[in-house]
Amino acid sequence: MYRQAYYDEDFLNQFNTGNDFYMDDVEDSYPESIRRKSLKLPDVRSVDVSRHFTRLSEMNYSVDLGMYPLGSCTMKFNPKYANYAASLPDFRDIHPMESQLKTQGTLEVMYNMQQFLVKISGMDYATLQPSAGAHGELTGILIVRKYFETRGEIDKRNEIIIPDSAHGTNPASAVMAGFKVVEVPSNENGLVDLEALKAAVNENTAAFMITNPNTLGIFDDQISEIATIIHNNGSLLYYDGANFNAILGITTPGKMGFDIVHFNLHKTFATPHGGGGPGAGPVAVKSFLMDFLPVPIVVNDKGTYSLFYGLKNTIGKVSSYNGSFGVVLRAFSYVLKNGNNLSANAKRAVMNSNYMAKKLSKYYKIPYKQLKKHEFVLSTENTGRKALDISKFILDYGIHSPTTYFPLIVKEAMMIEPTESVTKKDMDYYIDVMEKALSDPEEELKQSPVNTSVHRIDEIGAARNLILKWPAPTENH
């Protein structure tokens, strides 16, 4: 169905004949002064190389070994069929400059992924270009900027409102797009303080950015009222899709009144995430903003797919070629495999989060509204122990630490997101170790970890004395 068109034999043969290009010609063009006579490569047996890298891999924690409870990062298990799909030669080996007529399979996948994202977001059009969540944010805010530029209002509409529970990339994206940031506080339930929001909204407001559920794992049930406040002011409502795993297939940002959405395919749809690896942050918009999307978008004309560049008010291209297509392909295979079970995944993620929050509330403070969605935030403040020490302690038990000291509105915060791919056994073990962290001597806690390949480091010293080169310079150099 998604098979690429192949080159015909005559086309290939023109590259297999003639004398126009040989490696010798290239070598002859290099000046003698820069040619190397030999390579300083070690003479090592292949078995030793294999053992070395296998040993290194076993020193690393991975999602294949256990849960990654990084709140707001949604580190799911990465299904192997998704990696298989991305490795299919017809997709893997395609050149990005290849003719559109010969890449109909790739374009069909992209078009269908656009349509799927439109459906699950309640938007009207989408682009796959942005290469990560923060890149998607910047793309979305650039759309906001271009929208008000075309209306002749950008000199006045120069502020973006953001709640104090927002992801750190939200204000960064707003500033990079040339806006001023206005922060509004949360109320006693961890929701947006509506009175503070009303006071902040004025003729300078371009947009309000929010993720729902927020970083506390709480769904803001005032969202319809928030949308009314923002839209009555002529401003736009922006949805940060980092926490989409909690609402997938259950509700949509479109139903909540949002105008722009960015996704994190590497979070919501279980593609590789973290370690500086590939990401994808598609953006979807309501129809009145379609003309501002980056180009090209993929269109379908009676079964023929093509890249369309004719958007009048486009913000331009934001990524080379077709963006992170390998990530899109992985996400698309996840969608096809799960189908109608996507909402079941979201429900399981919410159930797991509430299970852990309820169990851990016996030992730790769970601030704000108790009903959680996909994640929850606990505070170690009531225990007299530091969140950092507990995060280090649990490493010795083969558990990855959760997000620590975020969001900033919770003192001694640990933000935990189990995701739907963990089992009750995984969670119970995690809860037991978190309880043990409170009963073990504090001196032992402060020395942790001791069983990992790298023990506790001097983090303050590391931050103040950065070593940015490897190998580290000696005192004499």
PyMOL commands that set and color helices and strands:
alter all, ss='L'
color gray80, all
select helices_A, chain A and resi 9-13+23-28+32-34+46-59+80-86+89-92+100-102+104-121+133-150+169-176+194-200+223-232+241-246+253-256+265-268+287-292+325-360+381-383+387-397+424-439+442-447+459-464
alter helices_A, ss='H'
color red, helices_A
select strands_A, chain A and resi 125-127+159-163+180-184+205-210+236-240+260-262+283-285+297-301+304-308+376-379+403-404+413-416
alter strands_A, ss='S'
color yellow, strands_A
deselect
rebuild
show_as cartoon
